[in-house]
Amino acid sequence: MTTTASDITFRLEQKRRVQADFPGPKSVALTERRKAVVAAGVASSVPVYVADADGGIIHDVDGNSFIDLGSGIAVTSVGASDPAVVGAVKEAVEHFTHTCFMVTPYEGYVAVAEQLNRLTPGSHEKRTVLFNSGAEAVENAVKVARLATGRDAVVAFDHAYHGRTNLTMALTAKAMPYKTNFGPFAPEVYRMPMSYPYREENPEITGAEAAKRAITMIEKQIGGDQVAAIIIEPIQGEGGFIVPAEGFLPALAAWAKEKGIVFIADEVQSGFCRTGEWFAVNHEGVVPDILTMAKGIAGGMPLSAITGRADLLDAVHPGGLGGTYGGNPVACAAALASIGSMEEYNLNGRARHIEELATGRLRELQSELGGAGSSVIGDIRGRGAMLAIELVQAGSKEPNPELTKAVAAACLKEGVIILTCGTYGNVIRLLPPLVITDDLLNDGLDVLAAAIRANA
């Protein structure tokens, strides 16, 4: 008998409940304590403090229950306290919490590498290295590409987000809050135009034509034989959940292969069943040379990875890759359990179901509010459970960040946590846990629809 997400039994009741005094006194008190000890540069979008979480529900310290449509930014895809992950972590902790794989290695690291080599696209021989964060994975992917090719230049794209470290800030397109006053940045990073179907000047441009536009600029400004790597999010995250036009990614990948350029797919946010496939590149059959992963990999434990062609990763000298905490044994145990739950519950299928349910309801709302081109809902896009609503001034494509903020605040007041994003701050992103129940998801969408109606 096949197990599905609907068979899961949760510890916490999967219902929202928000008291009148929101945020409650305990959260208010914690906020005051925080101000005295935590740097102001660390911001939180929700003014409540978590006490427990399970499935699609977050409980705060004051007894409120929130529907989680953010998953900690696509991290807790299997839920915030999946029993298999919890059990694996407990068992691992009882044995050892750390030895450093570079000193005394352990089986868990090897087992995770085996799984990633199996799950990532392509039948070629692969190698994997484990790290701690998405930014660290991206940094190391670029290191590998530069060493293996003997070239320096790296191409990134408009609206990209790749991290907050120095090199990844250079790769990231958005200035505020990620780059402003943090320069100078790493050199030899070049930015090219992205395929952004909703905002293309020529709405008829195909994915292949958009790729040719970028390739022409690369050849003109850099020279293809000078480029070490092209790095791209198959579905851009912080930039606004931008899904490039069909054919854009395959054309870029084919040209990169022809020129000896390492094609890096940054799947930190889009990986691990989030889009209805193990990885977003699978939707168009693209096989990257290196793929970066984090977020959904380990059920909330800090772990990231790069998996790529064996010849590329094995070109690096011994000691050139690694880190003290990279592939921590407890995080590895969590990753193995998380991958097991993804397969057991068929979370790829679940993500596709979420897409069908949510996009159907959102398109009905768009039509109700005036239809495409007239509604404040300018665009509905995404794949699987990585969905976005781009909000605009009615009757135009002018970004509407004020409405976006108002909708997010209204949802939170009613007990629904949603995240915003986008280069223009006007995109609502929906990233529910893949194990969320239909009833809970529909309730959250009811609240979201009411908030958009009330503030439009």
DAVEN-V806438 format. One record per run of one state. SS is the DSSP state (alpha for helix, beta for strand, coil for the rest). FROM is the first residue (numbers start at 1). TO is the last residue. If there is no record, write none. Layout:
ss = {SS/SS}
from = {FROM/FROM}
to = {TO/TO}
This chain:
ss = {coil/alpha/coil/beta/coil/alpha/coil/beta/coil/beta/coil/beta/coil/alpha/coil/alpha/coil/alpha/coil/beta/coil/alpha/coil/beta/coil/alpha/coil/beta/coil/alpha/coil/alpha/coil/alpha/beta/coil/beta/coil/beta/coil/alpha/coil/beta/coil/alpha/coil/beta/coil/alpha/coil/beta/alpha/coil/alpha/coil/alpha/coil/beta/coil/beta/coil/beta/coil/alpha/coil/beta/coil/beta/coil/beta/coil/alpha/coil}
from = {1/5/8/17/18/25/38/50/55/57/61/65/69/71/75/83/96/107/120/126/132/134/150/153/158/166/172/189/193/197/200/207/222/224/227/233/235/236/243/244/248/260/262/267/280/285/290/294/295/299/304/310/314/329/345/347/369/377/384/386/393/399/400/401/414/416/418/419/422/427/431/438/456}
to = {4/7/16/17/24/37/49/54/56/60/64/68/70/74/82/95/106/119/125/131/133/149/152/157/165/171/188/192/196/199/206/221/223/226/232/234/235/242/243/247/259/261/266/279/284/289/293/294/298/303/309/313/328/344/346/368/376/383/385/392/398/399/400/413/415/417/418/421/426/430/437/455/456}
